[in-house]
Amino acid sequence: MKIALFTDTYFPQVSGVATSIKILKEELESQGHSVVIFTTTDPDAPEHEEGIVRIASIPFLFFTDRRMAIGGMYKAMHIAKEEKFDLVHTHTEFGMGLIGKYVAYRLKIPSVHTYHTMYEKYLHYIANGHLVKPTHVKWLSHYFCNHTSGVIAPGDQMAEILKSYHIDTPIQTIPTGVPIPEYNRELRSQMRKQLDVSDDEIILLSLSRVAKEKSIDVLIDAMPEVLKKHGYSRLVIVGDGPERQALEQQVKRLNLEDCVTFTGEINHSDVFKYYQMADVYINASQTETQGLTYLEALVNQLPVVAKKNDYLSSIITDKSMGQLYNDIADLPKTICEYISYLNNSAPTTQEKRDELLYDISAKHFGEMVYDFYTQAIASYATKQTNTENPKSLLNRIYFKQWFSRKNKDEE
């Protein structure tokens, strides 16, 4: 099968979406399929990339470390005609997603979509939430997803949200899987020496984009209480982003410079080293739709402390895998309890961990997505889904917004 993936964000931009797409491409290719990624240009991207098509782009106005395509529809169409794709898989509802829809429409092939982002949690990036409202998100999502042959939700929570948008096309929950790395016991000491951290310190790891929605400030606020009970603890914050300066100031204000370490951005290929160096992965974010970092931590034999949701409850079924909390106020207490558990528990048996590994593996993820593709192709053949011109789709979205505002003004 020949598959075209369309995304606004891809490496060297670091994000969960980019990681998910990279994993999907590699797994599909390992199954023998041909995959081409259509994405935006990036000044830091390599000059030559196998299987990557870059479309001219500019930094997004409100989110400058992300980019938006400018034109490129005809370039993508020309390449798509030559490649003769069997299916288009979009990973954004905006620039490159609309180009992907147009390619599918012109080639008369099915398109499927992965809805990665809970946009209602990110509206603060756009004019402090005054320009784009949750109703706009619902309209766009409704029309975009209803004109596909199927939608992939990374988690059950996202699937329920999409259903509340009155999306009628088939929705299937397929969490992104992660590669299973080899565990290297020597990495713990090696990485700690590199970070100037002693072997007996309890390392609480935060690994993500350093942005407001990741709630890293909550982790820092929890540290004074954690240190009262476990004075040999350290928070290591791996990653970079727009909130780093504010967080560094928060650390100084709380006099935590000796027990909070910022590493800055690291190479993606080195991520596993930080997981295998730490004792607990901590995440206070409430916007995660698939939580790849949770899975990456678990496959690197690192337990997780995070806010409880249905997805995490289904995979963290044993305390050796981690501990979940219900309310953000419970975070310091939960961290302290889990450190005490680590200090007094027996080592985790590999048998318990192996029960989880296949379900969250990249291999299983690739198999599930391919099965979804075959269903979408069959649906397209019988129902002729996603046959509306994307230009008409944009007009309908705009008209609905205008009509709704007009009615509101007349009330």
N, C-alpha and C positions, 0 to 999 in steps of 0.2 A: 504494500500500500504506500502511496505517496501522500504525505501530509504537510500542510503549510500551517505554521504557528505564527500568529500575529500578536505582538505585544509592544506597548509603549516603553517598557523598561526591561533591560537585559544587561548582563555584565558588559563593561566594568561597573555599572551601577549596582550597588549591593542592596538586595531586598529579598524578602521571602518569595515574592513573585518570580524574580530572576532565578532563584535557586530551584523553585518548583519546575520552571520551564526547562532548565538545564537538565534536571533529573529525568523529566519526561522524555526529552530528546534522546538522551543516552539510553534509556530503557527501551524505547521504541526501536532505535537503531540496533540494539542488541537482539531484538526479535526479528531483525531482517528488513525492517521498513525504512523508507527514505524520508528524511525530515529536513525541512528548510525553515529557519526562523526569519521572519520579517520584523525588523525592529528599527528604532531610531538611531541616528548617528550619535556618536559620542566622541569628544576630543581625545579621550584617553583609550579609545578602542584600538586594537591592533589594526594594522593596515590591511592584512589579508586574514580572513576568517573562513574556514571551511563550513559551508552550510548556513551562513549568515548573510542576509541581505539588509543593508542599512539604507533607510529612507531619510532624506534631509530633514533636520529638525532644529528647534531652538529651545532654550531652557523654558520650562513652564513658568508663567508669570508669578504665581503665588507659591511655587515649590521649586526653587531654582536648581536643586540637585536632581530633578527629574526633567524629562524633555518631552516635547510634543511635536509630532510630525507636521511638516508644512508641504502640502502637495504629496507627490509620490504615488498617486493612484495609478497613473498610466505605466510607470516603471514597474510597479508590482504586478499589474495586469499583464504586461509583456512577458515578464519572467514566468508568471503562472501559466500562461498559454504554452510556453516552451516546455515547462516541467510536466504539464498535464496532471495536476494534483487530483486525488480522489476525494479529498476532504479538507476543509478549512477549520482550524481550531483557534478561536479568538480568545485573548486573555485580558482584554481591556474593552470598556464600553465607549472609548473615545477615539482619538485619531487613528491609530493603527487598527483598532477594532472595526471601525467603519470602513477602512480600506479592505480589510479581510472580508467583511460582509459584501462589499462591492465585487470582489474577486469571485466569491462563491456564487453571487447572483449572475454574473456574466458567464461563468463557466458552467452554470447549471449543475452545481455539486452541493452536497449538504455542508452546513456549517454547524459546529457545536461551540459552546462557550463555557469557559470557567469563570465564575464570579468570585474573584479573589478578595475584594476589599469591602468592608463594611463602611461605606462612604459617610454615613450619618455621623460617624465618630471622627471624621477628618475635616468637617466643614469649617473648622476654626482656621484652617490654612488659607481659606479664600475670603479675603476682606473681613476677617474675624467673625465669619459666620453670618454676615449681614447680606451677602449677595446671593449665595446658593442655599436654599432651604431643603429640609427633608422631603417635602412634597416634590421638589424637582428631581431628587434622587429616585423617588418611587416612579415618577413618570418615565424617566429615561430607562430605568431598569426594566419596567413593564414592557415597553415597546421594543427595546433591544433584545431581551431574552425571548419574547414571544415570537420573534421572527428568526428562530433557529430550529434545528432539528433535535436539540437537547441541551440541557444545562448541567454542568458539574458544579456542585457545592462542596467546598473543602471540608465542611463539617455540618452536623445536623442543625446547629443553631443558625447557620447561614441558609440552609434549605428552608427552615421555617420562616425566616425573614422574607425570602423570595416568594414563598407561597402567599404571604400577607400582601405582596405587591400584585396579587392576582395574575401570576404568571402561569399559563396553562400548558406550556411545553413540558415534556418530561424532565424532571429534576432528579439527579442521582447524587447521593453523597459519596465522594471518593476522596478521602484524605490523601494528601501527598505523602508518598513514602520516602524513606531516606536510605542511602547506601549503608551497608553494614561494614564498619571499618575493623581492622585488626586492633586489638587492645595491646598497647605497649606499656608495660609496668614501669619502664625506665623514664618515660616521658614526664611523670609526676615530678621527679627530682630535677630533671633537666630544665623544665619550664619554670619551676620555682626559683632555680638559680638565676635564670634569665630575668625574672621579675623581682629578684632580690627579696624573696619570700622564704621563710623557714619551712622545713618539712612538717613541723608539728602544728602550724597554724591551720585553722579551719577556713578554707577558701569558699566564700559564697560568690558564685559566678553570675554576672549579668552579661548576656551576649546578644546584642541587637543593634539596630540603628538607634542612635542617641537622639530620640525625638520625644515630643511632649506626650504622645499617645502611649508610649511605652511605660510611663509612670515610674521612671527610674528614681525620681525624687522621693517616691514613697519608700523605696528600698533604703535610700540614704537616711530618711527620717527614722527608719526602724533600727538603724545601727546602734545608737546610744543604749537602747534597751537590751539589744543582743549582747553588747559588750559588758553590760553589768553582770550578766550571768556567764558569758563565755568570752572572757577578755582576750583570748588568743584567736579571735575571728578577724577576717579581713574580707571586704567587698572588693572584687575585681570587676571593673566595668570595661568590657571589650566592645569596641565599636566607636563610631564617630557620628556627628550629626548636629543639627542646629541648636540643641539644648545643652551641648557640652559645657559652654562657658558658664551658663546659669547654674549647672550642677556642680561645677568646680567651686563656684562662689558659695553654694549651699554647704559644701564640704568644709570650707574654711570657716563659715559662720558657726558651724556646729563643732569646730575643732576636731575634725575627723581626718586630717591630712595623713596621720600615721597609720590609718587602718582602712583607707579607701584608695584604690589604685585605678587610674585611667590609662588604658593601653593605647587608645586611638584606634584607627582602622587597621585591620590585619588582612593578610592575603586569605582568600577563601579556602585555599588548599591547606592552611594552617589551623583552621577552626577546630578540628578534632583534637589538636594538641592542648587547647585551652580546656576543653571538656574533660580530657583525661588527666589534667593537672588539678582540677578542682574537687571539692567534696560535695557540694550541693549546687544545683542550678536554681536560681531564684528569678521569678518573673511576676510582676504585679500588673501587667498590661490587661486591660479589659476590652481591647479591640481585636485580639487575635482571632482569625477565622479558621486557621488550620494549625498554627503553632508549630512550624517546622523545628524551631529550636527545642521544643519539648522532646520531640522524637530524636533529634540529633543527640541530645543529652542522654536519653535512655539507651540508645544503641552504643554510646561510648561509656556505658556502665556508670552514669552519673545520675543520682536520684534528683527528683524535681519537687520544688515547693512552689505552688502556684494557686491562683484563684480557681475555685471549683466550677466546672461546667460539665455538661453531659458527656462531651468528648473525652476530657481528661479522666472523668470518673470511670469511663469504659476501659481505659488502658492502664491507669494507675490503680490496680486492684489489690496490691500488696504493699505494705509499708516499706519494704525494701526498695520499691520503685519511687517512693516519695510520699508527700503528704499535701493535701489540698485544704484550703481555708475558705470559709463562706463569706466573710466580710473583711474589707481592707484593714479594719482596726485589729483584726486577729493576726495580721502578718508577723509582727515581732514575736508574739507568743508562739506561733507555729514554727518559726525558724528556731527558736530556743528549744522547743520540744524535739524538733527533728535532730538538732545537733546532739542533744542528750541521747536520743535513740541511737545515733551513729556511734557514740562513744561506748555504748553498752550492748550493742547487738552483734550477733554472729555475722560473718561475711555472707553476702548474697550468694545463693547457689545458682550455678549457670543454668540449671534445669528450669528454674522459675523464669529467668530472663529469656531463654530460648522459646518459651511458650508465646512470648509477645513478639519476638523479632520478625517472624514471617509476615504477620498481619501489618506491621508498620514498615516493611521493607520496600525499597524502590522497585524491586522485581514484581511484587504483588501489585503495587500502584500501576506500573506499566501494563500489566495484564488486564487490570480492571478498566483502564482507559481504553485499551484496544477493544475490549468487549463492548464498551459504550459506543465506540466508533461504528462497529458493525451494526449495532441496533439503529444508530442514526442513519446510516446508509440505507438500511431496509425501510426505515420510516420515510425517508426522502423519496424513495422509489414508489411508495404506495400513496403517500399523502402530499407529495410535492411541497414540503415545508420550506421556509425561508426563501420564497421566490419574489418578495417585494424588493424593489429598487431601494437601496439605502438612502438615496436622495429623497425619495418619498417618505421614508421613515423619519428623516430629520424634519421635514415639513410638518408631519403629523405631530411630532413632539412640540414643535414651536407653536403650532396652531392650538393645541390643547392648553398650553401655558397661557397664550393670549386670551383664549376663549374663557378660561377659568377666571383670569384677572378681570375681564370685562364684566362677567356675571357678578363678581364680588363688588366691583365698583357700582353696579346698578342696584345692588341690594340696599 
